[in-house]
Amino acid sequence: MPAPTLYLAPGTCALAVHIALHEAQAGHELVRLDFAAQQQHSPEYLAINPKGRVPALATEHGVLTETPALLAYVAQRYAQAQLAPLDPFAFARMQEFNSYLASTVHVAHAHRPRASRWADDAQAIEAMRRKVPQNMAECFNVIEHHYLQGPWVLGAQYSVSDAYLFTVSGWLHGDGVDVARFPKVADHRRRMAERPAVQRALA
């Protein structure tokens, strides 16, 4: 069976999937895209992912995109690593959290580096960027007080959600938010940084 191939770029949410693959001890290939050179919009990559985004994961069954889907796939494909709960309600809570990161937090962040997706007017772009620290802080207030239930996102059980939270919380500094405002998130980052899988993915 061929190893999956992960398409990624530095500083993107693809890091979460890379961490999950290492946690699962899943053999995989990496293809790094150079966003500065617009490699994500090349015909070769658009044939793999027509959205022109990362991550994408080429599996033996086909290509998957969207971080929550890739994380769920890794957790279920390599079930022996126990990266997701088996209980349907707990699994749905994991998906709820991952969906919140993808649909709300990532979008709030993207208004700083990718504001041109939503406006062409320079003043409108600057106004969106000024709003990013407030929006990200509001998102992480919800994570701090509602979602982060214990040492890990789901409480006692480590899951792919922890790789995702580590990735997205890494954007706070650049977004003008001090992670120290969120003690549980800051503590989560410290614990994650100690995990060998995280260290391998970052290397």
C-alpha positions as CSV (number, residue, x, y, z in Angstrom):
1,M,0.0,0.0,0.0
2,P,1.5,3.3,-1.0
3,A,2.3,5.9,1.7
4,P,0.0,9.0,1.7
5,T,1.5,12.2,0.3
6,L,0.9,15.4,2.3
7,Y,1.0,18.7,0.4
8,L,1.9,21.6,2.7
9,A,3.4,25.0,3.1
10,P,5.2,26.5,6.1
11,G,3.0,28.5,8.5
12,T,-0.3,27.0,7.3
13,C,-2.9,24.7,8.9
14,A,-1.3,21.8,7.1
15,L,1.0,21.6,10.2
16,A,-1.9,20.0,12.1
17,V,-2.1,17.1,9.6
18,H,1.7,16.7,9.6
19,I,1.7,16.4,13.4
20,A,-1.2,13.9,13.3
21,L,0.7,11.7,10.8
22,H,3.7,11.6,13.1
23,E,1.5,10.9,16.1
24,A,0.0,8.0,14.2
25,Q,3.5,6.8,13.2
26,A,2.2,6.7,9.6
27,G,4.7,6.6,6.9
28,H,4.2,9.5,4.5
29,E,5.7,11.6,1.8
30,L,5.9,15.4,1.9
31,V,5.6,17.9,-0.9
32,R,6.3,21.5,0.2
33,L,4.7,24.2,-1.9
34,D,6.4,27.6,-2.3
35,F,3.5,30.1,-1.8
36,A,5.8,33.1,-2.6
37,A,6.4,31.5,-6.0
38,Q,2.6,30.9,-6.3
39,Q,3.2,27.2,-6.6
40,Q,-0.2,26.5,-5.1
41,H,-1.7,28.0,-8.3
42,S,0.4,26.0,-10.7
43,P,-1.4,23.7,-13.2
44,E,0.3,20.7,-11.6
45,Y,-1.0,21.4,-8.1
46,L,-4.4,22.6,-9.3
47,A,-4.8,19.1,-10.8
48,I,-4.4,17.7,-7.3
49,N,-6.4,20.4,-5.4
50,P,-8.4,22.8,-7.7
51,K,-8.9,25.1,-4.6
52,G,-5.2,26.0,-4.8
53,R,-4.9,25.6,-1.0
54,V,-3.1,23.3,1.5
55,P,-3.3,20.8,3.0
56,A,-4.1,18.1,0.5
57,L,-3.5,14.4,1.2
58,A,-3.1,12.0,-1.6
59,T,-4.2,8.5,-0.4
60,E,-4.6,5.2,-2.0
61,H,-8.3,6.0,-2.5
62,G,-7.9,9.5,-3.9
63,V,-7.1,13.1,-2.7
64,L,-8.6,14.6,0.4
65,T,-8.7,18.3,1.2
66,E,-9.9,20.5,4.2
67,T,-8.1,20.1,7.5
68,P,-11.0,18.7,9.6
69,A,-11.5,15.9,7.0
70,L,-7.8,15.1,6.8
71,L,-7.6,14.9,10.6
72,A,-10.6,12.6,10.8
73,Y,-9.2,10.4,8.1
74,V,-5.8,10.1,9.8
75,A,-7.5,9.3,13.2
76,Q,-9.7,6.6,11.7
77,R,-7.2,5.2,9.1
78,Y,-4.6,4.7,11.9
79,A,-7.1,3.9,14.6
80,Q,-4.4,2.0,16.6
81,A,-2.9,5.4,17.5
82,Q,-6.2,6.4,19.3
83,L,-6.2,9.9,18.0
84,A,-10.0,10.2,18.1
85,P,-12.7,8.9,20.5
86,L,-14.8,5.9,19.4
87,D,-17.9,7.2,21.1
88,P,-20.1,8.9,18.6
89,F,-20.9,11.9,20.8
90,A,-17.3,12.5,21.7
91,F,-16.3,12.1,18.1
92,A,-18.9,14.7,17.1
93,R,-17.5,17.1,19.8
94,M,-14.1,16.7,18.3
95,Q,-15.5,17.5,14.9
96,E,-17.4,20.4,16.3
97,F,-14.1,21.9,17.7
98,N,-12.2,21.2,14.5
99,S,-15.0,22.8,12.5
100,Y,-14.9,25.9,14.7
101,L,-11.2,26.3,14.1
102,A,-11.7,25.9,10.3
103,S,-14.9,27.9,9.8
104,T,-14.5,30.7,12.4
105,V,-11.0,31.0,13.8
106,H,-9.0,30.4,10.6
107,V,-11.3,32.9,8.8
108,A,-10.8,35.5,11.5
109,H,-7.0,35.1,11.2
110,A,-7.0,35.1,7.4
111,H,-8.4,38.7,7.3
112,R,-4.8,39.8,8.2
113,P,-2.6,37.9,5.6
114,R,-5.3,37.2,3.1
115,A,-7.6,40.3,3.3
116,S,-7.5,40.7,-0.5
117,R,-9.8,37.7,-0.7
118,W,-12.6,39.9,0.6
119,A,-11.9,43.3,-0.7
120,D,-9.9,45.2,-3.3
121,D,-10.1,48.6,-1.7
122,A,-6.9,49.5,0.3
123,Q,-8.9,51.2,3.2
124,A,-11.3,48.2,3.5
125,I,-8.3,45.8,3.6
126,E,-6.7,47.9,6.3
127,A,-9.9,48.1,8.3
128,M,-10.2,44.3,8.2
129,R,-6.7,43.9,9.4
130,R,-7.2,46.2,12.3
131,K,-10.1,44.0,13.4
132,V,-8.1,40.8,13.5
133,P,-6.7,41.1,17.1
134,Q,-10.2,41.7,18.5
135,N,-11.7,38.8,16.5
136,M,-9.0,36.3,17.3
137,A,-9.1,37.3,21.0
138,E,-12.8,36.7,21.1
139,C,-12.4,33.3,19.4
140,F,-9.7,32.2,21.9
141,N,-11.8,33.4,24.8
142,V,-14.4,30.8,23.7
143,I,-11.7,28.1,23.3
144,E,-10.2,29.0,26.8
145,H,-13.5,29.0,28.7
146,H,-15.7,26.6,26.7
147,Y,-13.7,24.1,24.7
148,L,-10.4,23.4,26.4
149,Q,-11.7,20.9,29.0
150,G,-8.5,19.5,30.5
151,P,-4.9,19.0,29.6
152,W,-6.2,18.3,26.1
153,V,-9.1,19.7,24.1
154,L,-11.3,16.7,24.8
155,G,-10.2,16.4,28.4
156,A,-8.1,13.5,29.4
157,Q,-7.8,12.0,25.9
158,Y,-5.3,13.5,23.4
159,S,-6.7,13.8,19.9
160,V,-6.1,15.3,16.5
161,S,-7.9,18.4,17.8
162,D,-4.8,19.1,19.9
163,A,-2.6,19.2,16.8
164,Y,-5.0,21.6,15.2
165,L,-5.3,23.9,18.2
166,F,-1.5,24.0,18.5
167,T,-1.2,25.0,14.9
168,V,-3.9,27.8,15.1
169,S,-2.7,29.2,18.4
170,G,0.7,29.6,16.9
171,W,-0.8,32.4,14.8
172,L,-1.8,34.5,17.8
173,H,1.5,36.4,18.1
174,G,1.5,37.5,14.5
175,D,-2.2,38.5,14.9
176,G,-1.3,40.9,17.7
177,V,-2.7,38.7,20.5
178,D,-0.7,37.7,23.6
179,V,-1.3,34.0,24.3
180,A,-0.6,34.7,28.0
181,R,-4.1,36.2,28.1
182,F,-5.3,32.6,27.8
183,P,-3.5,30.5,30.4
184,K,-5.0,27.2,29.4
185,V,-4.1,27.7,25.8
186,A,-0.6,28.8,26.7
187,D,-0.2,25.7,28.9
188,H,-1.5,23.5,26.1
189,R,1.1,25.0,23.7
190,R,3.9,24.2,26.2
191,R,2.7,20.6,26.6
192,M,2.4,20.2,22.8
193,A,5.9,21.5,22.2
194,E,7.2,18.7,24.3
195,R,5.7,15.9,22.2
196,P,8.1,14.1,19.9
197,A,5.6,14.1,17.0
198,V,5.3,17.9,17.2
199,Q,9.1,18.3,17.3
200,R,9.5,16.1,14.3
201,A,6.8,17.9,12.3
202,L,8.3,21.3,13.2
203,A,11.8,20.1,12.2
